[in-house]
Amino acid sequence: MREVYGTIRKLGATSKYKGYYFVAEAIRMTMEFQERPMKITKDIYPRLAKKFKSKPSNIEHDIRTIVNVCWENHRERLEEIAGYPLEYRPTNSEFVDMIAFYLGDEKESKVPDVECQNSSSGKIMENLF
């Protein structure tokens, strides 16, 4: 979660916004459940509303506020994270997805590739990943 909060902060959003915690949790959920598609309105907002004892509409509004803050204050950085020029403010879903992908991609690039290693017994261990 530290990377999630750090990335959001670099985009100009801080904990003074309620949506700061909501968007961080939405990004975490998206990263955790990457194998299956999650719909932000049907899967994420209701779960966040339950967790934070709020309404899905409030969650949506507060995340939108964070997206607006990031868009207005650090558009260039947001475009770096997206990997392409943004012609319009991203939707909540696009914002969550692009940061989740960026952080997931960043983690993967830090993991060294290991093709083969010799064990002490002389056998070759192959990377199964």
Contacts in CASP RR format, 6 or more apart in sequence:
PFRMAT RR
TARGET T0000
AUTHOR 0000-0000-0000
METHOD contacts of the structure
MODEL  1
MREVYGTIRKLGATSKYKGYYFVAEAIRMTMEFQERPMKITKDIYPRLAK
KFKSKPSNIEHDIRTIVNVCWENHRERLEEIAGYPLEYRPTNSEFVDMIA
FYLGDEKESKVPDVECQNSSSGKIMENLF
1 24 0 8 1.000
1 28 0 8 1.000
3 103 0 8 1.000
3 106 0 8 1.000
3 107 0 8 1.000
4 24 0 8 1.000
4 27 0 8 1.000
4 28 0 8 1.000
4 99 0 8 1.000
4 103 0 8 1.000
5 20 0 8 1.000
5 24 0 8 1.000
7 81 0 8 1.000
7 99 0 8 1.000
7 102 0 8 1.000
7 103 0 8 1.000
8 20 0 8 1.000
8 23 0 8 1.000
8 24 0 8 1.000
8 27 0 8 1.000
8 66 0 8 1.000
8 70 0 8 1.000
8 99 0 8 1.000
10 74 0 8 1.000
10 77 0 8 1.000
11 69 0 8 1.000
11 70 0 8 1.000
11 73 0 8 1.000
11 74 0 8 1.000
11 77 0 8 1.000
11 78 0 8 1.000
11 81 0 8 1.000
12 69 0 8 1.000
12 70 0 8 1.000
12 73 0 8 1.000
12 74 0 8 1.000
13 19 0 8 1.000
13 20 0 8 1.000
13 23 0 8 1.000
13 66 0 8 1.000
13 69 0 8 1.000
13 70 0 8 1.000
14 20 0 8 1.000
15 21 0 8 1.000
17 62 0 8 1.000
17 65 0 8 1.000
17 66 0 8 1.000
17 69 0 8 1.000
18 62 0 8 1.000
18 65 0 8 1.000
19 59 0 8 1.000
19 62 0 8 1.000
19 63 0 8 1.000
19 65 0 8 1.000
19 66 0 8 1.000
20 66 0 8 1.000
21 52 0 8 1.000
22 48 0 8 1.000
22 52 0 8 1.000
22 59 0 8 1.000
22 62 0 8 1.000
22 63 0 8 1.000
22 66 0 8 1.000
23 63 0 8 1.000
23 66 0 8 1.000
23 67 0 8 1.000
23 95 0 8 1.000
23 96 0 8 1.000
25 48 0 8 1.000
25 51 0 8 1.000
26 40 0 8 1.000
26 44 0 8 1.000
26 48 0 8 1.000
26 63 0 8 1.000
26 96 0 8 1.000
27 96 0 8 1.000
27 99 0 8 1.000
27 100 0 8 1.000
27 103 0 8 1.000
29 38 0 8 1.000
29 43 0 8 1.000
29 44 0 8 1.000
29 47 0 8 1.000
30 38 0 8 1.000
30 44 0 8 1.000
30 96 0 8 1.000
30 97 0 8 1.000
30 100 0 8 1.000
31 100 0 8 1.000
31 103 0 8 1.000
31 104 0 8 1.000
34 100 0 8 1.000
38 44 0 8 1.000
40 92 0 8 1.000
40 93 0 8 1.000
40 96 0 8 1.000
41 56 0 8 1.000
41 60 0 8 1.000
44 96 0 8 1.000
45 56 0 8 1.000
45 59 0 8 1.000
45 60 0 8 1.000
46 56 0 8 1.000
48 54 0 8 1.000
48 56 0 8 1.000
48 59 0 8 1.000
49 55 0 8 1.000
49 56 0 8 1.000
49 58 0 8 1.000
49 59 0 8 1.000
52 59 0 8 1.000
60 92 0 8 1.000
63 92 0 8 1.000
63 95 0 8 1.000
63 96 0 8 1.000
64 92 0 8 1.000
66 95 0 8 1.000
67 89 0 8 1.000
67 90 0 8 1.000
67 91 0 8 1.000
67 92 0 8 1.000
67 95 0 8 1.000
68 89 0 8 1.000
70 78 0 8 1.000
70 95 0 8 1.000
71 78 0 8 1.000
71 89 0 8 1.000
71 90 0 8 1.000
75 86 0 8 1.000
78 86 0 8 1.000
78 90 0 8 1.000
78 98 0 8 1.000
79 85 0 8 1.000
79 86 0 8 1.000
81 98 0 8 1.000
81 99 0 8 1.000
81 102 0 8 1.000
82 90 0 8 1.000
82 98 0 8 1.000
82 102 0 8 1.000
90 98 0 8 1.000
113 127 0 8 1.000
114 127 0 8 1.000
115 126 0 8 1.000
115 127 0 8 1.000
116 124 0 8 1.000
116 125 0 8 1.000
116 126 0 8 1.000
116 127 0 8 1.000
117 124 0 8 1.000
117 125 0 8 1.000
118 124 0 8 1.000
118 125 0 8 1.000
119 125 0 8 1.000
END
